């Protein structure tokens, strides 16, 4: 099963593209919760992509600094340029919910 749920802060303004289907791209800052890490303040900033009504709702109701919960799935792609491969991992959002605050203990 390819399912992911992340809670974090929106760290950049969303970009919207409308070429047939509305597409919105942004990053969220997600705190790492692994106990084995020496620096407990490390964060990841995955790219989130939303399409259609989910993208429209995000763009009109959420902004940088807002706490959101993203539910969706992981997509990986390989980009080949001049014989070199670059691997891209993205979260495709099925649902984005604006939260009141971020529980730092998570």
Secondary structure, 3 states (H helix, E strand, C coil): CCCEEEEEEECCCCEEEECCCEEEEEEEEEECCCCCCCCCCCEECCEEEEEHHHHHHHHHHCCCCCEEEEEEEEEEEEEEECCEEEEEEEEEEEEEEEECCCCCCC
